[in-house]
Structures are given as structure tokens and as C-alpha cells.
Amino acid sequence: MKKLLIIPLIVLLFLFSGCDKAEMPYGVSVKDGVGFFTFNGTLSSSYLPEALKYFSARNIKKVIMEIHSGGGSTYEMWRIISWIEEYSDIEYETRTYGMAGSASLLIFLAGDRRLISRYPTFMWHKTQGYFSKAILELFDGRSNAYFASRTGLTIDEIRAKIEDGEKDKDWYFGAKEAIALGIAHGYIE
């Protein structure tokens, strides 16, 4: 009877040796030395700090971040970008298959290499919220400057896409335009 219990126990120990998934932070996976993290739904920075600490502690030098989000808080966006910049020894490849809009578009732009499917939707607009006009202008200036710094567009070209006189508008675009404007570097193969 003891021999019958020992053999399955040895097999189980062999199968699970070296697995440290229990200590991986939420949303993290690693395959062939490459880290993976996904932003899904409303943009949140909650799990990213622990994910980046995990990748850094294990000397993961490339992280693929998938963005599938229509946006979220400006504050969350800048916190995520700051964390990405803090771990600058990691190469970030950002990807989107479906949607990267508003604040999540700037997260997409934070990638060192930015790849897309053939069918994504992107959206950019002026900052929205219950802030004073001065605060909204501050947020827009900072966000548009970052957008321009990561693409081939000027701040004036970006503003022209999202402003129509006194009326603000949402700028939607797809894969071909994203690549043509330097927003994406190419397609996911």
C-alpha cells in the first residue's frame, strides 16, 4: 500500500517542481524568458507595480503588455507611465488587438515597440471630467505633448484631430492610420 502511494507522490512532485506560479502577481505570466501583462477594461494601475517588481527581480528583460481598454483616469495613466519609466531596464512591447482609447492609448504609446492586429480601434480626445478649465488645459497640454513625443505628430496636428473650433471631438482611427502616423510600429505576426 505504501509503495502505491509513493509512486503518485513522486510523479506529482516531479510535475510541480520549479513551478512558482503561486508567487506570481495577478495578471503576470512568463514564457521563454518574456513577461506578459494585460490591461483589460477600465485602466487601473493596481497590479502593475508588483508585476514590474516581479519581472525585475527575475531579470526579465522584455515584457509584452496587451492593452484592451477604452481608457480611464488621467491619474492612473500617469502612474502607469511613471512605473514603466522607472523600470527602464525592461524593453516594453505594447500590443492591442481590439481597443486602445483615451488614457490607454498613451499607455500603448509608452511601449518601446508598439504592435497591433489588423483590426484595432484607437481613440483620442481632450481630457474629460469635472475639473476647472485651467486643470483640463494642463492635462491636455501634458497628454498631447507626450503623444507627440512618442509619434511623428506635432501637438498642433494632434489638436486639429480633436478640436473643431469651440467643439471637442473624438478622433477614432484604425490600424493603417496608426502605422502611417507612427503610433504603431507594425503588425503582430
VOTITI-822322 format. One line per 4 residues: number of its first residue (from 1); for each residue y negated, x, z of C-alpha. Coordinates in nm, 4 decimals, padded with zeros to 6 digits, always signed. Each point is the difference from the previous one (the first is absolute). Example, Ala and Ser with C-alpha at 12.3 -4.5 7.8 and 13.67 -1.06 7.14 Angstrom:
<rs>
1	+00.4500/+01.2300/+00.7800 | -00.3440/+00.1370/-00.0660
</rs>
This chain:
<rs>
1	+00.0000/+00.0000/+00.0000 | -00.2426/+00.2804/+00.0875 | +00.0703/+00.1702/-00.3331 | -00.0836/-00.3240/-00.1813
5	-00.3424/-00.0163/+00.1712 | -00.0831/+00.3689/-00.0482 | +00.0339/-00.0020/-00.3813 | -00.2555/-00.2824/-00.0602
9	-00.2323/+00.1607/+00.2566 | +00.0126/+00.3336/-00.1860 | -00.0645/-00.1766/-00.3318 | -00.3016/-00.1834/+00.1472
13	-00.1423/+00.3195/+00.1495 | +00.0399/+00.1744/-00.3353 | -00.1705/-00.2848/-00.1870 | -00.2996/-00.0161/+00.2333
17	-00.0488/+00.3683/+00.0780 | -00.3426/+00.1202/-00.1043 | -00.1416/-00.3506/-00.0310 | -00.3298/-00.0227/+00.1813
21	-00.1162/-00.3328/-00.1442 | -00.0351/-00.1367/+00.3527 | -00.2928/+00.2347/+00.0603 | -00.1731/-00.0686/-00.3323
25	-00.3233/-00.1951/+00.0353 | -00.0265/-00.3479/-00.1491 | -00.0279/-00.0020/-00.3789 | +00.1084/+00.3621/-00.0451
29	+00.2871/+00.1361/-00.2041 | +00.0875/+00.3430/-00.1332 | +00.2124/+00.0787/-00.3040 | +00.0639/+00.3461/-00.1427
33	-00.2846/+00.1485/+00.2055 | -00.2567/-00.2586/-00.1180 | -00.1581/-00.2454/+00.2438 | -00.0622/-00.3652/-00.0802
37	-00.2431/-00.2480/+00.1547 | -00.1098/-00.3472/-00.1159 | -00.3176/-00.2008/+00.0524 | +00.1005/-00.3624/-00.0503
41	-00.2178/-00.3052/+00.0555 | -00.3307/+00.0166/+00.1853 | -00.0993/+00.3635/+00.0360 | +00.0830/+00.1448/+00.3424
45	-00.0107/+00.3531/+00.1344 | +00.2268/-00.0797/+00.2956 | +00.3080/+00.1939/-00.1074 | -00.1514/+00.2798/-00.2077
49	-00.0949/+00.2467/+00.2771 | +00.3564/+00.0163/+00.1343 | +00.1386/+00.0196/-00.3541 | -00.2206/+00.2978/-00.0869
53	+00.0831/+00.1730/+00.3290 | +00.3688/-00.0528/-00.0790 | -00.0346/+00.1439/-00.3523 | -00.2038/+00.2961/+00.1224
57	+00.2398/+00.0833/+00.2851 | +00.2871/+00.0122/-00.2508 | -00.1955/+00.2084/-00.2516 | +00.0040/-00.2787/-00.2610
61	-00.2447/+00.1250/-00.2643 | -00.0015/-00.3033/-00.2317 | -00.0450/-00.3639/+00.0962 | +00.0162/-00.2928/-00.2401
65	-00.2116/-00.2897/+00.1209 | +00.0507/-00.3346/-00.1672 | -00.2961/-00.2338/+00.0173 | +00.0617/-00.3726/-00.0399
69	-00.3036/-00.1627/+00.1526 | -00.2971/-00.2123/-00.0921 | -00.2110/+00.1839/+00.2573 | -00.1136/-00.0263/+00.3568
73	-00.2522/+00.1370/+00.2448 | -00.2478/+00.2695/-00.1028 | +00.0605/+00.1639/+00.3388 | +00.3763/+00.0098/-00.0557
77	-00.0553/+00.1488/-00.3466 | -00.2146/+00.2866/+00.1308 | +00.2425/+00.0644/+00.2859 | +00.2869/+00.0334/-00.2510
81	-00.1989/+00.2285/-00.2292 | -00.0999/+00.2136/+00.3001 | +00.3632/+00.0354/+00.1081 | +00.1017/+00.0982/-00.3539
85	-00.2749/+00.2627/-00.0078 | +00.0990/+00.1300/+00.3443 | +00.3508/+00.0745/-00.1293 | -00.1286/+00.1815/-00.3083
89	+00.3025/+00.2321/-00.0108 | +00.2001/-00.2973/-00.1334 | -00.0146/-00.0925/-00.3699 | -00.0521/-00.3757/-00.0312
93	+00.1271/-00.1927/-00.2970 | -00.1296/-00.3552/+00.0086 | +00.1706/-00.2693/-00.2037 | -00.0504/-00.3637/-00.0725
97	+00.2358/-00.2349/-00.1741 | -00.1859/-00.3235/+00.0632 | -00.3408/-00.0128/+00.1705 | -00.2569/+00.2434/+00.1375
101	-00.3200/-00.1868/+00.0662 | -00.3163/+00.0460/+00.2005 | +00.0557/+00.2411/+00.2922 | +00.3552/+00.0791/-00.1126
105	-00.1347/+00.1233/-00.3347 | -00.1808/+00.2799/+00.1858 | +00.3255/+00.0842/+00.1788 | +00.1627/+00.0244/-00.3418
109	-00.2831/+00.2311/-00.1096 | +00.0634/+00.2256/+00.3021 | +00.3191/+00.1247/-00.1662 | +00.0130/+00.3481/-00.1494
113	+00.2112/-00.1494/-00.2759 | -00.0349/-00.3689/-00.0823 | +00.2728/-00.1780/-00.1967 | +00.0414/-00.3619/-00.1039
117	+00.2491/-00.2377/-00.1542 | -00.0921/-00.1572/-00.3290 | -00.0979/-00.3274/+00.1702 | -00.2288/+00.0586/+00.2996
121	-00.3166/-00.1885/+00.0768 | -00.2955/+00.1822/+00.1485 | -00.3124/-00.1593/+00.1470 | -00.3301/+00.1398/+00.1257
125	-00.3066/-00.1781/+00.1374 | -00.2890/+00.0403/+00.2372 | +00.0760/+00.0041/+00.3721 | +00.0334/-00.3461/+00.1427
129	-00.0367/-00.1162/+00.3569 | -00.2401/-00.1268/+00.2615 | -00.2190/+00.3090/+00.0152 | -00.3696/+00.0512/-00.0507
133	-00.1206/+00.0864/-00.3491 | -00.0743/+00.3575/+00.1146 | +00.3568/+00.0480/+00.1301 | +00.1502/-00.1456/-00.3185
137	-00.2122/+00.2370/-00.2088 | +00.1131/+00.2936/+00.2166 | +00.3660/-00.0976/-00.0441 | -00.0414/-00.0545/-00.3754
141	-00.1791/+00.3307/-00.0474 | +00.2692/+00.1925/+00.1836 | +00.2877/-00.1810/-00.1730 | -00.1444/+00.0296/-00.3506
145	-00.0763/+00.3702/+00.0550 | +00.3616/+00.0584/+00.1045 | +00.1254/-00.2014/-00.3007 | -00.2160/+00.2104/-00.2346
149	+00.1099/+00.3280/+00.1617 | +00.3653/-00.0797/-00.0702 | -00.0422/-00.1202/-00.3615 | -00.1956/+00.0704/-00.3148
153	-00.2448/-00.2823/+00.0743 | -00.3557/+00.0304/+00.1283 | -00.1346/-00.2126/+00.2831 | -00.2213/-00.1844/-00.2494
157	+00.2999/-00.0778/-00.2230 | +00.1899/-00.1362/+00.3003 | -00.2970/-00.2129/+00.1076 | -00.0315/-00.1403/-00.3525
161	+00.3601/-00.1254/+00.0252 | -00.0589/-00.1858/+00.3298 | -00.3632/-00.1138/-00.0225 | -00.1597/-00.2428/-00.2413
165	-00.3647/-00.0230/+00.0970 | -00.0116/-00.1840/+00.3294 | +00.3589/-00.1168/-00.0343 | +00.2953/+00.2064/+00.1227
169	+00.3274/-00.0078/-00.1896 | +00.3568/+00.1160/+00.0382 | +00.1122/+00.2598/-00.2528 | +00.3658/-00.0469/-00.0954
173	+00.1794/+00.2442/-00.2294 | +00.3485/+00.1087/-00.0962 | +00.2036/+00.3097/-00.0746 | -00.1563/+00.1173/-00.3266
177	-00.3558/-00.0226/+00.1314 | +00.0998/+00.1709/+00.3270 | +00.1407/+00.2979/-00.1912 | -00.2916/+00.0124/-00.2468
181	-00.2533/+00.0106/+00.2863 | +00.1842/+00.2658/+00.2035 | +00.0911/-00.2437/+00.2742 | +00.3706/+00.0616/-00.0666
185	+00.1447/+00.3199/-00.1410 | +00.2929/-00.1581/-00.1828 | +00.3020/-00.2246/+00.0138 | +00.2919/+00.0118/+00.2413
189	+00.2967/+00.1276/-00.1990
</rs>
